[in-house]
């Protein structure tokens, strides 16, 4: 009996540790249920740089392809008016210079000197304004790419909602206006 006692004790003491031990690789790892998006702080600067190099490239970098025709339409239209007003300004200026030199055989022979000067001022002002609008659209293109890249990184979850709420007052039966803020866990 003592022999059997020693064998059972030996197996119980030394065998028990090997039966219940786990190796490091056998540990069950839990998966994180929240998807973590990496935020790159240089993305807005990259988008602004791309738009500064080539208008519309920052919008393509942000994957907002529908904005590219708007960018080129705005800048192209304002550049068209700049070129058109510049040509007309130079045309009236050259006609006035020729008139001062004593020639009167240009296409504006029906205008007097004061009208030529007024036309020069008019087209010069429109030319300068068109250039200012072109530069404004170019800067707006850069700002749009930068802001859009910032807003892409903004976390908007379906669990969070903010909506107007209209409900009826139980005592006066009048509608009450409110703002409903909901967060689902």
Backbone as a printed PyTorch tensor [residue, N CA C, xyz], in Angstrom:
tensor([[[  0.8100,  -1.1780,   0.0000],
         [  0.0000,   0.0000,   0.0000],
         [  0.8600,   1.2500,   0.0000]],

        [[  1.9490,   1.1850,   0.7080],
         [  2.8360,   2.3390,   0.7380],
         [  3.4710,   2.5720,  -0.6230]],

        [[  3.7470,   1.4930,  -1.3330],
         [  4.3130,   1.6410,  -2.6640],
         [  3.3190,   2.3320,  -3.5930]],

        [[  2.1210,   1.9080,  -3.5170],
         [  1.0660,   2.4990,  -4.3300],
         [  0.8360,   3.9560,  -3.9230]],

        [[  0.9160,   4.2400,  -2.6660],
         [  0.7580,   5.5990,  -2.1700],
         [  1.8530,   6.5150,  -2.7210]],

        [[  3.0900,   6.0010,  -2.7300],
         [  4.2090,   6.7930,  -3.2520],
         [  4.0940,   7.0230,  -4.7600]],

        [[  3.6510,   6.0560,  -5.4780],
         [  3.5140,   6.1970,  -6.9390],
         [  2.4000,   7.1970,  -7.2530]],

        [[  1.2790,   7.0830,  -6.5790],
         [  0.1660,   8.0040,  -6.8240],
         [  0.5620,   9.4220,  -6.4140]],

        [[  1.2600,   9.5550,  -5.2940],
         [  1.7260,  10.8790,  -4.8390],
         [  2.7200,  11.4630,  -5.8290]],

        [[  3.6240,  10.6630,  -6.3240],
         [  4.6270,  11.1190,  -7.2920],
         [  3.9560,  11.5970,  -8.5840]],

        [[  3.0310,  10.7920,  -9.0750],
         [  2.3240,  11.1510, -10.2970],
         [  1.4730,  12.4030, -10.0520]],

        [[  0.8190,  12.4910,  -8.9070],
         [ -0.0270,  13.6320,  -8.6160],
         [  0.7770,  14.9270,  -8.4860]],

        [[  1.9090,  14.8910,  -7.8160],
         [  2.7110,  16.0940,  -7.5830],
         [  3.4090,  16.5480,  -8.8630]],

        [[  4.1160,  15.6330,  -9.5120],
         [  4.8890,  16.0300, -10.6900],
         [  4.0750,  15.9710, -11.9910]],

        [[  3.1090,  15.1540, -12.0680],
         [  2.3020,  15.0390, -13.2800],
         [  1.2510,  16.1120, -13.3840]],

        [[  0.8380,  16.6310, -12.2710],
         [ -0.2000,  17.6380, -12.2520],
         [  0.2680,  18.9360, -12.9140]],

        [[  1.5030,  19.3000, -12.7030],
         [  2.0020,  20.5520, -13.2860],
         [  2.1180,  20.4540, -14.7990]],

        [[  2.4800,  19.2910, -15.3010],
         [  2.6090,  19.1610, -16.7560],
         [  1.2520,  19.0410, -17.4290]],

        [[  0.2340,  18.5760, -16.7180],
         [ -1.0960,  18.4390, -17.3100],
         [ -1.7880,  19.7870, -17.4790]],

        [[ -1.6010,  20.6700, -16.5480],
         [ -2.3350,  21.9230, -16.5650],
         [ -1.5000,  23.1150, -17.0220]],

        [[ -0.3230,  22.9130, -17.4140],
         [  0.4980,  24.0470, -17.8540],
         [  0.1510,  24.4010, -19.3020]],

        [[  0.3420,  25.6530, -19.6430],
         [  0.0990,  26.1150, -21.0040],
         [  1.3780,  26.7240, -21.5500]],

        [[  1.5030,  26.5690, -22.8140],
         [  2.6370,  27.2130, -23.4540],
         [  2.2510,  28.6360, -23.8400]],

        [[  3.2170,  29.4510, -24.1450],
         [  2.9770,  30.8610, -24.4400],
         [  2.1380,  31.0180, -25.7130]],

        [[  2.3260,  30.1850, -26.6790],
         [  1.5980,  30.2820, -27.9380],
         [  0.1440,  29.8690, -27.8360]],

        [[ -0.2500,  29.1950, -26.7580],
         [ -1.6060,  28.7060, -26.6190],
         [ -2.5690,  29.7260, -26.0110]],

        [[ -2.0930,  30.9130, -25.6600],
         [ -2.9380,  31.9110, -25.0260],
         [ -3.9320,  32.4400, -26.0570]],

        [[ -5.1680,  32.5200, -25.6480],
         [ -6.2150,  33.0320, -26.5380],
         [ -6.1360,  34.5520, -26.5390]],

        [[ -6.0180,  35.1120, -27.7240],
         [ -5.9260,  36.5650, -27.8460],
         [ -7.2800,  37.0970, -28.2970]],

        [[ -7.7260,  38.1510, -27.6320],
         [ -8.9910,  38.7750, -28.0160],
         [ -8.7260,  39.7950, -29.1250]],

        [[ -9.6740,  39.8860, -30.0030],
         [ -9.5470,  40.8440, -31.0930],
         [-10.2380,  42.1360, -30.6880]],

        [[ -9.6160,  43.2340, -31.0840],
         [-10.1850,  44.5420, -30.7860],
         [-11.3490,  44.8020, -31.7470]],

        [[-12.4930,  45.1360, -31.1920],
         [-13.6800,  45.3240, -32.0290],
         [-13.7470,  46.7240, -32.6220]],

        [[-13.0040,  47.6600, -32.0700],
         [-13.0180,  49.0230, -32.5820],
         [-11.9320,  49.1500, -33.6470]],

        [[-12.3460,  49.5430, -34.8270],
         [-11.3980,  49.7220, -35.9200],
         [-10.7170,  51.0650, -35.7340]],

        [[ -9.4120,  51.0320, -35.6740],
         [ -8.6480,  52.2380, -35.4240],
         [ -8.0590,  52.7390, -36.7350]],

        [[ -8.4620,  53.9280, -37.1360],
         [ -7.9210,  54.5250, -38.3490],
         [ -6.7100,  55.3670, -37.9870]],

        [[ -5.6700,  55.1690, -38.7080],
         [ -4.4710,  55.9510, -38.4720],
         [ -4.6920,  57.3630, -39.0000]],

        [[ -4.3160,  58.3440, -38.2180],
         [ -4.4410,  59.7340, -38.6310],
         [ -3.0520,  60.2450, -38.9760]],

        [[ -2.9130,  60.6630, -40.2070],
         [ -1.6520,  61.2180, -40.6660],
         [ -1.7600,  62.7360, -40.5860]],

        [[ -1.0020,  63.3810, -39.7030],
         [ -1.1380,  64.8340, -39.5660],
         [ -0.6050,  65.6110, -40.7620]],

        [[  0.1560,  64.9740, -41.6300],
         [  0.6960,  65.6790, -42.7910],
         [ -0.2070,  65.6090, -44.0150]],

        [[ -1.3080,  64.9010, -43.9390],
         [ -2.2010,  64.7790, -45.0860],
         [ -2.7510,  66.1270, -45.5470]],

        [[ -3.2150,  67.0210, -44.6730],
         [ -3.6850,  68.3230, -45.1560],
         [ -2.5850,  69.1460, -45.8230]],

        [[ -1.3850,  69.0850, -45.3010],
         [ -0.2840,  69.8290, -45.9100],
         [  0.0570,  69.2660, -47.2870]],

        [[ -0.0050,  67.9490, -47.4100],
         [  0.2490,  67.3160, -48.7120],
         [ -0.7980,  67.7320, -49.7310]],

        [[ -2.0560,  67.7160, -49.3310],
         [ -3.1370,  68.0850, -50.2370],
         [ -3.0040,  69.5480, -50.6640]],

        [[ -2.6490,  70.4250, -49.7300],
         [ -2.4740,  71.8410, -50.0680],
         [ -1.2820,  72.0260, -51.0010]],

        [[ -0.2160,  71.2950, -50.7650],
         [  0.9540,  71.3920, -51.6400],
         [  0.6280,  70.9100, -53.0430]],

        [[ -0.0810,  69.8040, -53.1410],
         [ -0.4510,  69.2860, -54.4590],
         [ -1.3330,  70.2770, -55.2130]],

        [[ -2.2620,  70.9190, -54.5000],
         [ -3.1180,  71.9070, -55.1550],
         [ -2.3510,  73.1530, -55.5450]],

        [[ -1.3130,  73.4840, -54.7920],
         [ -0.5050,  74.6480, -55.1410],
         [  0.3390,  74.3650, -56.3860]],

        [[  0.8220,  73.1350, -56.5090],
         [  1.6270,  72.7780, -57.6750],
         [  0.7690,  72.7120, -58.9280]],

        [[ -0.3370,  72.0100, -58.8600],
         [ -1.2520,  71.8700, -59.9910],
         [ -2.6770,  71.9530, -59.4530]],

        [[ -3.4170,  72.9990, -59.8220],
         [ -4.7790,  73.1220, -59.3050],
         [ -5.6090,  71.8860, -59.6230]],

        [[ -6.2930,  71.3870, -58.6090],
         [ -7.1240,  70.2020, -58.7640],
         [ -6.4300,  68.9300, -58.3140]],

        [[ -5.1210,  68.9510, -58.1880],
         [ -4.4040,  67.7450, -57.7770],
         [ -4.6510,  67.4220, -56.3050]],

        [[ -4.8350,  68.4360, -55.4840],
         [ -5.1690,  68.2050, -54.0750],
         [ -6.5440,  67.5850, -53.9230]],

        [[ -7.4790,  67.9790, -54.7770],
         [ -8.8120,  67.3810, -54.7430],
         [ -8.7440,  65.9290, -55.1940]],

        [[ -7.8840,  65.6310, -56.1630],
         [ -7.7040,  64.2440, -56.5940],
         [ -7.0400,  63.4330, -55.4820]],

        [[ -6.1190,  64.0340, -54.7480],
         [ -5.4610,  63.3650, -53.6220],
         [ -6.4830,  63.0340, -52.5310]],

        [[ -7.4560,  63.9200, -52.3400],
         [ -8.5130,  63.6840, -51.3410],
         [ -9.6350,  62.8040, -51.8690]],

        [[ -9.5320,  62.3880, -53.1190],
         [-10.5350,  61.5460, -53.7910],
         [-11.8810,  62.2640, -53.9180]],

        [[-11.8390,  63.5570, -54.1530],
         [-13.0280,  64.3660, -54.4350],
         [-12.9380,  64.8000, -55.8940]],

        [[-13.1160,  63.8280, -56.7750],
         [-12.8960,  64.0570, -58.1990],
         [-13.9250,  65.0030, -58.8080]],

        [[-15.0900,  65.1100, -58.2320],
         [-16.1360,  65.9620, -58.7780],
         [-15.7930,  67.4340, -58.6360]],

        [[-14.8310,  67.7810, -57.7760],
         [-14.4580,  69.1770, -57.5870],
         [-13.4560,  69.6660, -58.6350]],

        [[-12.7900,  68.7490, -59.3160],
         [-11.7450,  69.1420, -60.2670],
         [-12.3140,  69.9750, -61.4210]],

        [[-13.4430,  69.5950, -62.0460],
         [-13.9850,  70.4700, -63.1030],
         [-14.4020,  71.8450, -62.5830]],

        [[-14.8530,  71.9110, -61.3360],
         [-15.2170,  73.2050, -60.7690],
         [-13.9910,  74.1030, -60.6200]],

        [[-12.8790,  73.5050, -60.1800],
         [-11.6420,  74.2700, -60.0190],
         [-11.1750,  74.8050, -61.3610]],

        [[-11.1070,  73.9230, -62.3590],
         [-10.6340,  74.3580, -63.6690],
         [-11.6220,  75.2970, -64.3450]],

        [[-12.9040,  75.1140, -64.1170],
         [-13.8960,  76.0250, -64.6730],
         [-13.7690,  77.4270, -64.0960]],

        [[-13.5930,  77.5180, -62.7910],
         [-13.4810,  78.8260, -62.1360],
         [-12.1940,  79.5410, -62.5470]],

        [[-11.0760,  78.8470, -62.4680],
         [ -9.7990,  79.4720, -62.8230],
         [ -9.7430,  79.7580, -64.3200]],

        [[-10.2290,  78.8360, -65.1350],
         [-10.1980,  79.0300, -66.5880],
         [-11.0760,  80.1830, -67.0380]],

        [[-12.2570,  80.3160, -66.4540],
         [-13.1540,  81.4140, -66.8290],
         [-12.5570,  82.7630, -66.4570]],

        [[-12.0120,  82.8510, -65.2630],
         [-11.4240,  84.1340, -64.8570],
         [-10.1690,  84.4550, -65.6830]],

        [[ -9.3850,  83.4450, -66.0650],
         [ -8.2350,  83.6940, -66.9390],
         [ -8.6830,  84.0920, -68.3460]],

        [[ -9.7730,  83.5320, -68.8300],
         [-10.3100,  83.9280, -70.1350],
         [-10.6690,  85.4130, -70.1260]],

        [[-11.3640,  85.8600, -69.0840],
         [-11.7330,  87.2740, -69.0080],
         [-10.5030,  88.1630, -68.8410]],

        [[ -9.4800,  87.6660, -68.1390],
         [ -8.2460,  88.4390, -68.0200],
         [ -7.5930,  88.6240, -69.3860]],

        [[ -7.4780,  87.5590, -70.1550],
         [ -6.8410,  87.6350, -71.4680],
         [ -7.6640,  88.5090, -72.4160]],

        [[ -8.9820,  88.3550, -72.3990],
         [ -9.8490,  89.1410, -73.2660],
         [ -9.7570,  90.6350, -72.9300]],

        [[ -9.8290,  90.9810, -71.6550],
         [ -9.7370,  92.3850, -71.2570],
         [ -8.3470,  92.9500, -71.5250]],

        [[ -7.3170,  92.1400, -71.3850],
         [ -5.9560,  92.5950, -71.6670],
         [ -5.7950,  92.9190, -73.1550]],

        [[ -6.3450,  92.0830, -74.0320],
         [ -6.2680,  92.3450, -75.4760],
         [ -6.9910,  93.6450, -75.8370]],

        [[ -8.1780,  93.8330, -75.2840],
         [ -8.9310,  95.0480, -75.5950],
         [ -8.2550,  96.2830, -75.0230]],

        [[ -7.6630,  96.1640, -73.8390],
         [ -6.9330,  97.2910, -73.2500],
         [ -5.7730,  97.6930, -74.1540]],

        [[ -4.9890,  96.7110, -74.5950],
         [ -3.8540,  97.0200, -75.4700],
         [ -4.3170,  97.5660, -76.8090]],

        [[ -5.4440,  97.1030, -77.3100],
         [ -5.9770,  97.6050, -78.5650],
         [ -6.3340,  99.0910, -78.4520]],

        [[ -7.0570,  99.4670, -77.3940],
         [ -7.4190, 100.8740, -77.2070],
         [ -6.1910, 101.7250, -76.8810]],

        [[ -5.2450, 101.1760, -76.1380],
         [ -4.0330, 101.9270, -75.8120],
         [ -3.2020, 102.1930, -77.0620]],

        [[ -3.0610, 101.1600, -77.9080],
         [ -2.2950, 101.3500, -79.1460],
         [ -2.9850, 102.3410, -80.0740]],

        [[ -4.3170, 102.3000, -80.1210],
         [ -5.0560, 103.2590, -80.9520],
         [ -4.8520, 104.6840, -80.4450]],

        [[ -4.8360, 104.8660, -79.1220],
         [ -4.6150, 106.1970, -78.5560],
         [ -3.1870, 106.6780, -78.8290]],

        [[ -2.2170, 105.7740, -78.7110],
         [ -0.8240, 106.1430, -79.0120],
         [ -0.6660, 106.5300, -80.4800]],

        [[ -1.3100, 105.7950, -81.3730],
         [ -1.2410, 106.1300, -82.8040],
         [ -1.9060, 107.4800, -83.0650]],

        [[ -2.9780, 107.7580, -82.3530],
         [ -3.6530, 109.0380, -82.5360],
         [ -2.7740, 110.1830, -82.0510]],

        [[ -2.0390, 109.9660, -80.9740],
         [ -1.1140, 110.9980, -80.4960],
         [  0.0500, 111.1930, -81.4680]],

        [[  0.4070, 110.1310, -82.2000],
         [  1.4810, 110.2230, -83.1860],
         [  0.9950, 110.8590, -84.4820]],

        [[ -0.3000, 111.0860, -84.6290],
         [ -0.8220, 111.7630, -85.8050],
         [ -1.5530, 110.8640, -86.7780]],

        [[ -1.6690, 109.5950, -86.5150],
         [ -2.3860, 108.6740, -87.4080],
         [ -3.8400, 108.5480, -86.9450]],

        [[ -4.7450, 108.4380, -87.9070],
         [ -6.1580, 108.2930, -87.5760],
         [ -6.8080, 107.2250, -88.4580]],

        [[ -6.0580, 106.1810, -88.7590],
         [ -6.5440, 105.1650, -89.6910],
         [ -6.7720, 103.8070, -89.0170]],

        [[ -7.0670, 103.7920, -87.7380],
         [ -7.2790, 102.5260, -87.0340],
         [ -8.7740, 102.1850, -87.0000]],

        [[ -9.1220, 101.1080, -86.3170],
         [-10.5170, 100.6580, -86.2640],
         [-11.3700, 101.5220, -85.3480]],

        [[-10.7430, 102.3760, -84.5580],
         [-11.4860, 103.2300, -83.6270],
         [-11.4730, 104.6940, -84.0850]],

        [[-11.5300, 104.9240, -85.3500],
         [-11.4890, 106.2980, -85.8640],
         [-12.7580, 107.0740, -85.5240]],

        [[-13.8320, 106.3750, -85.1930],
         [-15.0980, 107.0320, -84.8540],
         [-15.1210, 107.5380, -83.4120]],

        [[-14.1020, 107.1680, -82.5970],
         [-14.0500, 107.6130, -81.2020],
         [-13.1080, 108.8020, -81.0630]],

        [[-13.4510, 109.7110, -80.1430],
         [-12.5320, 110.8090, -79.8540],
         [-11.5480, 110.3830, -78.7690]],

        [[-10.6210, 111.2590, -78.4160],
         [ -9.5410, 110.9090, -77.4810],
         [-10.0770, 110.5840, -76.0810]],

        [[-11.0680, 111.3140, -75.6220],
         [-11.5970, 111.0590, -74.2750],
         [-12.2590, 109.6780, -74.1940]],

        [[-12.9000, 109.2410, -75.2630],
         [-13.5240, 107.9130, -75.2790],
         [-12.4570, 106.8130, -75.3080]],

        [[-11.3710, 107.0520, -76.0050],
         [-10.2690, 106.0660, -76.0150],
         [ -9.6450, 105.9340, -74.6300]],

        [[ -9.4880, 107.0470, -73.9470],
         [ -8.9200, 107.0090, -72.5910],
         [ -9.8910, 106.3100, -71.6400]],

        [[-11.1820, 106.5980, -71.7680],
         [-12.1910, 105.9470, -70.9120],
         [-12.2220, 104.4450, -71.1720]],

        [[-12.1160, 104.0330, -72.4460],
         [-12.1060, 102.6010, -72.7700],
         [-10.8570, 101.9280, -72.2000]],

        [[ -9.7090, 102.6120, -72.2540],
         [ -8.4850, 102.0530, -71.6640],
         [ -8.6620, 101.8180, -70.1670]],

        [[ -9.1900, 102.8140, -69.4780],
         [ -9.3840, 102.6950, -68.0280],
         [-10.3740, 101.5770, -67.6930]],

        [[-11.4500, 101.4900, -68.4920],
         [-12.4590, 100.4580, -68.2610],
         [-11.8670,  99.0610, -68.3950]],

        [[-11.1540,  98.8040, -69.4940],
         [-10.5950,  97.4730, -69.7160],
         [ -9.4090,  97.1900, -68.8040]],

        [[ -8.6820,  98.2210, -68.4030],
         [ -7.5920,  98.0080, -67.4500],
         [ -8.1500,  97.6030, -66.0840]],

        [[ -9.2280,  98.2760, -65.6620],
         [ -9.8520,  97.9240, -64.3780],
         [-10.4190,  96.5110, -64.4280]],

        [[-11.0870,  96.1410, -65.5110],
         [-11.6360,  94.7860, -65.6480],
         [-10.5360,  93.7400, -65.7280]],

        [[ -9.4310,  94.0740, -66.3970],
         [ -8.3010,  93.1460, -66.4790],
         [ -7.7290,  92.8870, -65.0850]],

        [[ -7.5180,  93.9550, -64.3260],
         [ -6.9700,  93.8060, -62.9810],
         [ -7.9230,  93.0450, -62.0660]],

        [[ -9.2040,  93.3110, -62.2140],
         [-10.1970,  92.5970, -61.4150],
         [-10.2290,  91.1090, -61.7870]],

        [[-10.1110,  90.8060, -63.0700],
         [-10.0940,  89.4060, -63.5080],
         [ -8.8660,  88.6780, -62.9700]],

        [[ -7.7320,  89.3670, -62.9400],
         [ -6.5260,  88.7550, -62.3710],
         [ -6.7030,  88.5070, -60.8750]],

        [[ -7.3130,  89.4420, -60.1910],
         [ -7.5640,  89.2780, -58.7550],
         [ -8.5030,  88.1010, -58.4910]],

        [[ -9.5250,  87.9530, -59.3190],
         [-10.4530,  86.8310, -59.1770],
         [ -9.7430,  85.5060, -59.4770]],

        [[ -8.8600,  85.4940, -60.4690],
         [ -8.0930,  84.2690, -60.7880],
         [ -7.2280,  83.8520, -59.6120]],

        [[ -6.5470,  84.8130, -59.0100],
         [ -5.6960,  84.5130, -57.8500],
         [ -6.5520,  84.0510, -56.6700]],

        [[ -7.7260,  84.6630, -56.4990],
         [ -8.6230,  84.2560, -55.4100],
         [ -9.1050,  82.8160, -55.6060]],

        [[ -9.4480,  82.4380, -56.8440],
         [ -9.8730,  81.0550, -57.0980],
         [ -8.7200,  80.0770, -56.9000]],

        [[ -7.5140,  80.4790, -57.2470],
         [ -6.3380,  79.6280, -57.0410],
         [ -6.1110,  79.3840, -55.5470]],

        [[ -6.2020,  80.4490, -54.7570],
         [ -6.0290,  80.3150, -53.3040],
         [ -7.1820,  79.5080, -52.7070]],

        [[ -8.3910,  79.7280, -53.2000],
         [ -9.5470,  78.9650, -52.7300],
         [ -9.3870,  77.4770, -53.0340]],

        [[ -8.7860,  77.1530, -54.1510],
         [ -8.4890,  75.7650, -54.5110],
         [ -7.5630,  75.1330, -53.4740]],

        [[ -6.5350,  75.8600, -53.0590],
         [ -5.5830,  75.3380, -52.0620],
         [ -6.2620,  75.1790, -50.7060]],

        [[ -7.0270,  76.1870, -50.3070],
         [ -7.7170,  76.1320, -49.0120],
         [ -8.7410,  74.9980, -48.9940]],

        [[ -9.4530,  74.8040, -50.1030],
         [-10.4420,  73.7290, -50.1810],
         [ -9.7810,  72.3620, -50.0140]],

        [[ -8.6520,  72.1530, -50.6660],
         [ -7.9550,  70.8650, -50.5410],
         [ -7.4860,  70.6430, -49.1100]],

        [[ -6.9840,  71.6900, -48.4740],
         [ -6.4930,  71.5800, -47.1050],
         [ -7.6340,  71.2840, -46.1380]],

        [[ -8.7220,  72.0280, -46.2270],
         [ -9.8530,  71.8280, -45.3150],
         [-10.4960,  70.4660, -45.5390]],

        [[-10.5950,  70.0580, -46.7920],
         [-11.1930,  68.7590, -47.0950],
         [-10.3390,  67.6230, -46.5280]],

        [[ -9.0240,  67.7690, -46.5900],
         [ -8.1460,  66.7500, -46.0100],
         [ -8.2800,  66.7160, -44.4860]],

        [[ -8.4930,  67.8740, -43.8700],
         [ -8.7350,  67.8990, -42.4240],
         [-10.0490,  67.2060, -42.0810]],

        [[-11.0750,  67.4460, -42.8760],
         [-12.3960,  66.8790, -42.5670],
         [-12.4710,  65.3880, -42.8610]],

        [[-11.6150,  64.8830, -43.7420],
         [-11.5810,  63.4410, -43.9800],
         [-11.1370,  62.7160, -42.7110]],

        [[-10.2380,  63.3390, -41.9570],
         [ -9.7240,  62.7230, -40.7300],
         [-10.6870,  62.8720, -39.5600]],

        [[-11.7100,  63.6650, -39.7020],
         [-12.6810,  63.8650, -38.6330],
         [-13.5450,  62.6250, -38.5030]],

        [[-13.6360,  62.0800, -37.3170],
         [-14.3550,  60.8380, -37.0870],
         [-15.8500,  61.1160, -36.9440]],

        [[-16.5990,  60.6920, -37.9220],
         [-18.0510,  60.8170, -37.8700],
         [-18.6060,  59.4030, -37.8080]],

        [[-19.1900,  59.0610, -36.6960],
         [-19.7010,  57.7200, -36.4810],
         [-21.2100,  57.7010, -36.6920]],

        [[-21.7120,  56.5470, -37.0910],
         [-23.1560,  56.3850, -37.2400],
         [-23.8380,  56.3280, -35.8740]],

        [[-23.0640,  56.1040, -34.8320],
         [-23.6380,  56.0140, -33.4930],
         [-24.0030,  57.3860, -32.9310]],

        [[-23.4140,  58.4270, -33.4800],
         [-23.6230,  59.7710, -32.9820],
         [-24.5540,  60.5170, -33.9240]],

        [[-25.6210,  61.1040, -33.3820],
         [-26.5440,  61.8460, -34.2310],
         [-27.0440,  63.0780, -33.4940]],

        [[-27.2840,  64.1070, -34.2670],
         [-27.8220,  65.3510, -33.7540],
         [-28.9290,  65.7600, -34.7160]],

        [[-30.1390,  65.8720, -34.2200],
         [-31.2690,  66.1310, -35.1000],
         [-32.2710,  67.0460, -34.4020]],

        [[-32.9890,  67.8460, -35.1990],
         [-34.0480,  68.6490, -34.5860],
         [-35.1920,  67.7460, -34.1370]],

        [[-35.8300,  68.1560, -33.0600],
         [-36.8950,  67.3310, -32.4850],
         [-38.1220,  68.2130, -32.2260]],

        [[-39.2660,  67.7770, -32.7170],
         [-40.5330,  68.4800, -32.4760],
         [-41.4590,  67.5050, -31.7620]],

        [[-41.8920,  67.8840, -30.5700],
         [-42.8450,  67.0410, -29.8530],
         [-43.9390,  67.9200, -29.2470]],

        [[-45.0600,  67.2930, -28.9440],
         [-46.2260,  68.0210, -28.4730],
         [-46.2150,  68.1090, -26.9560]],

        [[-46.4950,  69.3010, -26.4420],
         [-46.5890,  69.5170, -25.0110],
         [-47.8920,  68.8890, -24.5210]],

        [[-47.8160,  68.1090, -23.4280],
         [-48.9890,  67.3900, -22.9300],
         [-50.0440,  68.3100, -22.3090]],

        [[-49.6270,  69.4400, -21.7870],
         [-50.5750,  70.3210, -21.1130],
         [-51.2280,  71.3220, -22.0590]],

        [[-50.4240,  71.9610, -22.8960],
         [-50.9570,  73.0150, -23.7660],
         [-51.2530,  72.5210, -25.1740]],

        [[-50.8330,  71.3340, -25.5120],
         [-51.0110,  70.7270, -26.8240],
         [-50.3760,  71.5510, -27.9520]],

        [[-49.3810,  72.3490, -27.6020],
         [-48.6260,  73.1090, -28.6050],
         [-47.3300,  72.3740, -28.9240]],

        [[-46.8370,  72.5370, -30.1360],
         [-45.5780,  71.8610, -30.4670],
         [-44.3810,  72.5590, -29.8110]],

        [[-43.4760,  71.7650, -29.3040],
         [-42.2410,  72.2680, -28.7250],
         [-41.0860,  71.8970, -29.6450]],

        [[-40.2200,  72.8460, -29.8630],
         [-39.0450,  72.6050, -30.6910],
         [-37.8670,  72.2960, -29.7940]],

        [[-37.0460,  71.3730, -30.2270],
         [-35.8750,  71.0080, -29.4470],
         [-34.8000,  70.4370, -30.3300]],

        [[-33.7140,  70.0660, -29.7100],
         [-32.5900,  69.4790, -30.4050],
         [-32.2570,  68.1590, -29.7240]],

        [[-32.2520,  67.0940, -30.4910],
         [-32.0420,  65.7760, -29.9350],
         [-30.5990,  65.3250, -30.1970]],

        [[-29.9020,  64.9690, -29.1530],
         [-28.5280,  64.4800, -29.2500],
         [-28.5250,  63.0240, -28.8180]],

        [[-28.1800,  62.1140, -29.7190],
         [-28.2230,  60.6660, -29.4180],
         [-26.8650,  60.0500, -29.6110]],

        [[-26.5310,  59.1540, -28.7110],
         [-25.3110,  58.3730, -28.8250],
         [-25.6660,  56.9280, -28.5060]],

        [[-25.4290,  56.0330, -29.4580],
         [-25.7200,  54.6240, -29.2510],
         [-24.4470,  53.8940, -28.8670]],

        [[-24.5480,  53.0880, -27.8220],
         [-23.3770,  52.3450, -27.3390],
         [-23.2150,  51.0600, -28.0520]]])
